[in-house]
Amino acid sequence: MSAANVEVVRRIHEHWDREESVSELVADDMEYVNPSYAVEGGTRVGRRWFGSVRETYPDFLFRVERYVDTPGDEVVVLGRYTASGGASGVSLEGEHGYVWTIRDGRAVRFQWFQSHGEALEAAGLSD
């Protein structure tokens, strides 16, 4: 993993926290991959999907705990989230793991998982 790739991902998360545009950091045709157990599992294409989590969870907040070195173009981000359902108001919290693929200074793929272990495994790493 290059320091430049980590910097791209760090900047994406900073912008996301402030609900600022990440268009200069995310490819127009970025793949947004939901795990099979998600309400809407599968892959979507286009950066608009990146912001869709806030449509369901308006107060979604992800706190990065660490970035994990991987070979190649991937950056793994481990952290914890809090949110409440927009319609139900039910409070949620837990861990998430993200695997970002960076090419030419832009995110081209984003995968999320409900556990750190799943994200590490997806990147070919272990806890």
Buried (B, 14 or more C-beta within 10 A) or exposed (E): BEEEBBBBBBEBBEBBEEEEEBEEBBBEEBBBBBBEEEEEEEEBEEBEBBEEBBEEBEEBEBEBEEBBEBEEBBBBBBBBBBBBEEEEEEEEEEBBBBBBBBEEEBBBBBBBBBBBBBBBBBBEBEE
